[in-house]
Amino acid sequence: GLELRGRGLGAKQRDAAAINAMYRELSGLPIQGVIVVGEGEESEAPLLYIGETVGAGASSGLEVDIAVDPVEGSTLAAKALPNALAVMAIAERGSLLKVPTLYMDKIAIGPGYAQDLVDLDASPADNLNALAKAKGVPVTEITACILDRPRHAKLIEDVRAAGAAVRLIGDGDIAGVIHTTEPQDTGIDIYMGVGGSPEGVLAAAALCCIGGQIQGRLIATNAAQRERARAAGIVDIGRKYTMRDMASGDVIFAATGITDGSLLEGVRLSRNTIFTHSVVMRARTGTVRWIRTEYRDVGARD
């Protein structure tokens, strides 16, 4: 499926290889897994749909929640643009928030700050000033990462009016949130704005492993979206979720680069070898492993 990068194909063609490969690998693990964040409802996706059970340990395997995004940044992958990832999080049963595929308003910062230093219910200016004060710098030295979408025109205007800088990204808000944990390297101090709810849970899983804060609130703008939320067990659509609400316990987060990006290098091919670059994080140990892998003699095995 790697040859599909940059071909500009439809989403189903573009994502099918990643979905099938992820499903195949999960099916071989000795777990009783339930997809809580996936490719949509059962009626919308043949594999990795919300509520699907996966794993080879039907009777004796570890019971876990699984959140997946086989192609985070699908448009990025289609156009061979930076920061497309394959992402997964696994945690003990009941540790990951089950969310429908709705939008989610989010705000996130890295570790080392007082709890609830920033808040979804505060104004952008108040959040930026609070962060600047905590960092001991003027607000002009703060940079906010925001998805480049028309819906964020007012947010972008407010951030700039407060004196902070804006880093716009086309897609890939999981990487955007993770970048807040290393602002000295990435230049990103805070993530703000509306993106997908699956990406919100996966970003929370990453922060659960490496530290930081994130808040999220689901957005349902019509009756169909509200019904989707109710079907997923969401009673209070306006609830503000903290990181611990979305991901807790011994979370394992993993991502592999599909295209080159600021977080990971993309997949590379040679005649009989595939090269990948991945990151694996674990909450219990606080470890972050950067893994470069060579899959040799691919052609011979096929």
Secondary structure as GFF3:
##gff-version 3
##sequence-region A 1 302
A	DSSP	three_ten_helix	2	4	.	.	.	ID=ss1
A	DSSP	alpha_helix	11	27	.	.	.	ID=ss2
A	DSSP	beta_strand	31	37	.	.	.	ID=ss3
A	DSSP	beta_strand	53	54	.	.	.	ID=ss4
A	DSSP	beta_strand	62	72	.	.	.	ID=ss5
A	DSSP	alpha_helix	74	78	.	.	.	ID=ss6
A	DSSP	beta_strand	85	92	.	.	.	ID=ss7
A	DSSP	beta_strand	103	109	.	.	.	ID=ss8
A	DSSP	alpha_helix	124	135	.	.	.	ID=ss9
A	DSSP	three_ten_helix	139	141	.	.	.	ID=ss10
A	DSSP	beta_strand	143	147	.	.	.	ID=ss11
A	DSSP	three_ten_helix	150	152	.	.	.	ID=ss12
A	DSSP	alpha_helix	153	161	.	.	.	ID=ss13
A	DSSP	beta_strand	165	169	.	.	.	ID=ss14
A	DSSP	alpha_helix	173	178	.	.	.	ID=ss15
A	DSSP	three_ten_helix	179	181	.	.	.	ID=ss16
A	DSSP	alpha_helix	183	186	.	.	.	ID=ss17
A	DSSP	beta_strand	190	196	.	.	.	ID=ss18
A	DSSP	alpha_helix	197	210	.	.	.	ID=ss19
A	DSSP	beta_strand	213	219	.	.	.	ID=ss20
A	DSSP	alpha_helix	223	231	.	.	.	ID=ss21
A	DSSP	beta_strand	241	242	.	.	.	ID=ss22
A	DSSP	alpha_helix	243	246	.	.	.	ID=ss23
A	DSSP	beta_strand	252	257	.	.	.	ID=ss24
A	DSSP	beta_strand	268	269	.	.	.	ID=ss25
A	DSSP	beta_strand	274	282	.	.	.	ID=ss26
A	DSSP	beta_strand	287	295	.	.	.	ID=ss27
A	DSSP	alpha_helix	298	301	.	.	.	ID=ss28
###
